[in-house]
Amino acid sequence: MQRILIIEDDQAIRKQIAQVLRFEGFQTLEADNGSAGVASALSVVPDLIICDIMMPGLDGFGVLQALRAHPETAMIPFIFLTALVASDSLRHGMEEGADDYITKPYQPAALIGSVRRRLEKRSRQFEENRQRAEQVGLSVAASVPQEILGALDHIGMVTNLIALKYAAHDPQVQAMKDSVAEESARLRRMMRRLQLYSQLPQLYANRFEQGKTGVTATAGEIVLRISREVCAGFNRTADLVIQSETIELPMGEEYLSLLVGELVDNACKFSASNTPIQVGAQAQRGFWSLSVSNHGTGLSAEQVAQIGAFKQFLHGAQRPRGLGLGLALTQGIARLHGCEFEIQSDAGKTTATILVPLEMEGAKPNER
């Protein structure tokens, strides 16, 4: 529900505006003076502000200047409510950055119309900014990985030569070479994911042709192998609880491996050692279901809705290594194959589930 802050010193007018807006489905917040309005806006960051101009103390112009000076409130749509009709006063308000003005006595229809137009404009701006950011991300993801992969090839060659020449005389050289190789392998996996992310739009555009290739993957074996490999990397093999049945899926092995790997990787990252990582994979009612659960740091409904590329929900010492690309890539691959993907997080347990449609003939589970 969109929140609208009403800053008006006249209680009767303020309450009337709030009632009109609530009737239209908006959540309302109220402030009876300019200073209180600024404090409220900085605290809750509303979706839109309606503000009287003539108020004792901090007037409407002062409120607008104060809020435009803060990055978190600078772009909030701002509508002046004013009894002033002088063109110079209105011009001053618009020059200061107001988006619209409503004169008193106001007409409810005019007020609602202005509110909806400003909110729609803001939504369009957000979507345009999101698309531009996505295009930049795709451009970077398409060009950077190849450069880094080339550098990693050179680093690997040099460290191998050094190890061949000096490892026999100094055991630490071999240990350093192994460490470089391990980190290089991690970077290679990361770059491959970046490349795949950049290719998703084109792959999705050609998804119907891709579906005719007849490529399949043996789900049971891949789920077991990838889950064990990922948990071993976190020294959490003992935490893994897995139930998986063998079935041929209409999906390439790389895609299925990535789906399993990303979900198990997230489960390991966001839960403590000695808590279970539960993986279940089975066919049911025309779908193959993959679910991965952990007992640890969950996601709110708002965070689930905000999942995107390069998005990290933890910061500081809690922030895991990586680009924050895993769930966005998982969503993209699931969408590419017509799968359903959802995350449920409550009571200390988070479960990610992917439902893969079994469109191939003869895709029946075997006993394992």
N, C-alpha and C positions, 0 to 999 in steps of 0.2 A: 504494500500500500504506500502510495507517495505521500510524503510529509510536507506540509506547508506551514511556514511560520508567519504569524500575523503580529505585526508590531504596531500598536494603536493605543493611545492614551485614553481614548473615549471607550469606557467599558461596554456601553450599549452597542456601539458600532462594532467593536471587536467581537463580541459574543454573537452578533447577528451574522457577521462574515464567517465565523467559525461554523455556525449552524448550517449556512448555505453550502459551505465546502464539504462538511461531513455528509450532508444529504447527497452530494455528488460522488461520494465514495473516497474522499481524501481523509487522511489523518491530519489533525490540526494541532499546532503548538501556539501558545499565546505569550506575548510580552507586553507590559503596559507602559514601557518607556524605551528610549533608544539604547541606553546602556545595557539594560536587561536583554534587549533583542540581540545585541552583538554577542553577549555572553552565551545566550541560548543557541545562536547560529553556530558559534565555534564549538559548542559542546555536542550538538546532535547533527550538524550539517544537513539541513533540510533540502528538499528537492526544489523548492521555490520559496521566495519571501515576498509578502505583501506588507508595505511599510507606509505609514502616514508621514507626511513631510513636516507639518507644524506640530512639534512636541516640545515640552519644556526640557531643558537640559540638552541632551544630544538629539538634534533634529534628524529628519530623514536623510538629508544630504550627508551628515556626519556618519550616520549608520552605514550608508553606501560606501563612503570612503574607507571606513574602518574595515569593512568586509572585503572590499576589493584589494586591500593590502595583505590579506592572508591567502596563501595558495589554495588552502582547502575550501575556502568560501568564495574565491575570486570569480568563479564561473557560475555561481548559482543564479538562475533567473531572478530578476528583481523588478517588482511592479510597485510604482508609487501610487499611493492613495492620497488625493489632495483636493482641498477646497480652492486652491490657487488656480486661477485660469489665465493669469498673465503669461504671454508667450515666452517672455524672457526666463521666468521661473521654470517652465516646462523644458525649455531648451537647455537650461543649466542642468536639470536633472538628467536629461538624455546624454549630455556631454560628459557627465560624471560616470556614466556607464549603466544607467537604468535601461531596462528592456521595454518597459511600457508604463503607462500611467492611466489611472482611472479617477475621474473627477467625482466629488461628492455633490449632491447625493448620488450614489452609484446605483446602477441597474444590475440586479443579480445575474441576468443573462450576459451582460457585457463583461462582468467580472469573471464568470466561469469561462466565457469564450477566450478572454485574454489568458487566463491560467492555462487552459488546454493548449492554446497555440504555443505558449512559451515552453511548456513541458514537451510538446511534440518536437519543437525545434531543437531543444536540448538533446532529446533522444536521437534525432538525426545526426547531430554533431558527434555524439558519443559513438554511434555506429560508423560514421565516416572516419573518425580517429582510430577506431578499432581496426577497420579495414586497411587503413594506411599503415598502421603498426604491423599488421599481419603481412602485408606485402613486403615491408622492410625485412621482417623476420624471415620470410621465404627467400628473399634475395640473398640475405646473409647465409642462410642454411644451404643454399644452392652453390655458393661460390667458396665459402671458407673451408668446408671439410676437405676438398681436394688439395688445397694448399697445405693443410695440416698433415694430411696423410702422406704427402710427398716429403715433408720435413721428418715425419716419423720413420719413413723408410731410410732416410739418410742417417738419422740418429741410431737406428738399429744396426746399420752396416758398420758405423764407426765403433759402437760399443762391442760388436762381435769381433772386430779386428783387434781392439784393445785387449779383450778377454783372451783371444788366441795367443797374443804375444806375452801377456803378463800374468795371467791367472795361475799358471804353474808355479810362479815364484811368490805370489801374494794371494792367499785365499780371499782376501777382502775384495779383490778385483772381480772375481766371479760373483760374489754376493751383490756388488754394486751393479754388475751387468744384469743379474736376475731381477733386481729391483727396477731398473730402467725398463726391462722387457715387460714387467708386470704393469707398470704405469702406462707404457706405450699401448699395451693391449686394451687397457681401460679407455684410453683416448680414442683408439680405433673404433671401439664399440660405440662411443659417444658420437663420433663423426659419422658413423654409418646411420645412426638414428637421425642425425641432422639431415643427412642426404635423403633419407626416406621421408622425413617430414616435409621437405621441400618438394618432393615428388607427389605427395598425396593429392593435390588438386588435379593434376593431370591423370593420375591413376583413377581417381573417382570419375573423371569425365569419360574414361574408357572402360569403366567397370563392367559393362555388359559384354564387351569383347573379351575381357579378361576371364569372365565366368565361363567362356566356351573352351578354355584350354584343357579342362579335364585334370588339372593338377590337384593332388590330394596329399594329405598328411595323416600319418598314423598317430592319433591323438594320445592314446594311453602311454606309449613309449616316450613321446616328447614331453608330456606333462611330468612324468616321473623323473626323467633325466634333467630337464631344465630346473625343476623345483629343487632337486638335490644339489645341483651345481650352484644355484644362487644361495641357498641356505649354507652350503659349505663355505662360500666366500665370506659369510658373516659369522662363521664358526657357530652356526645354529642348526646343524644337522639333527641334533637330538630334539629340537623343538618342532620339527616337521611332522605333521600328521596328514597323511595323504590317502585318498581313495580315488582310484582312477580305473576306468574300463577302456578297453581297446576299441577303437572305431575309426574308420576312414572318413576324414572330413574334407569337404570341398574347399580347401584352403592350402596355400603353399606352406612348406615347412618353416621357412623363414618368418612368415607372418605369425604362425601359431607359436613358434618359439619365442618371438618377441612379446606376444600377448601374455604368455605364461610368465616369462622372465620379468616383465615390468610389474605385473601385479604381485608376484612373490617378492621382488626387490623392494617395492613400497611397503609391503607387510613387514619385512625385516627391518627396514629403516625406521619405521614409526611405531615400533613396539620393543619392549625390553627383552633381553635374553632370559631364557627359562620360562617364557610364556609361549603358548602354542601358536604355530603358523599352520592353519588348517586349509588344505587344498582338496577340493572335491570336483570330480569331472565325470559326468554321466549323461547318457541320452535319455530324453524324456519328451513325449508328445511332439515329435517332429523337430525337436531342438536338441542340440548338445549344450549342456550347461557346464561352465567353468566358474567356480566360486573360490575366492581366496579370502580368508578371514584372519584378523589379528586382534589382540587385546592390547591396545596402546593408545597413542595420540590419534584421536578421531578428527573428522571434518564436520563442520556445521553445514546445514542445508545451504546457507549463503555461500560458503566456500566451495561446496560441490557445484553450485551454479556458476562459479567463477573459474572453474578449471580451464586452463588455457596454456599455450606454449610459454615456456620460460617463467612459469608462475610458481613461486615458492610461498608456502603458508607459514613456514617457520623461519626464524631469523636468529642471528647471533650464533651462540654455541650450539643451539638446537638445529640449525640449518644443515641438512644433509648435503653430501657432495653430489654434484650433478648440475644439470641445466634446468631442472624443473620441467622437463619435456615429456616425462614418461606417461602421465595420464592423458595429456593432450594427444600424444601419438597413439596410445591405446584407443582413445575415442575415434581417431581418424581411421585406424585399421578396422575397427569394429564397424564403422559406418561404411567403409569400402566393401565389406563383405555382407552387408545387410543384417548385421548383428544388433542386438539390443545390449546396452551397457548401462549399468546403474551402480551407485554406491550407497550403501545404507550404513549409517554410523550412529550408534546410541548405546548407552549404558556401558561404555568402555569397550565396545566391540565394533569393529569396522569390517564390512564385507563388501567386496567388489565382485560383481557377477556379470558374465558375458554369456548371452544366449546366441548360439550359432545355428542358423536354420539348416536342416539336413535336406538339401535339395537333390542330392545324388541318389540314384536308384541303388538299392542294396546296401545303404549305409546303416547296418544293424550292428549293435554292440556284441562283442564276443566276450566270453567269460575270461577273467584274468585271475 
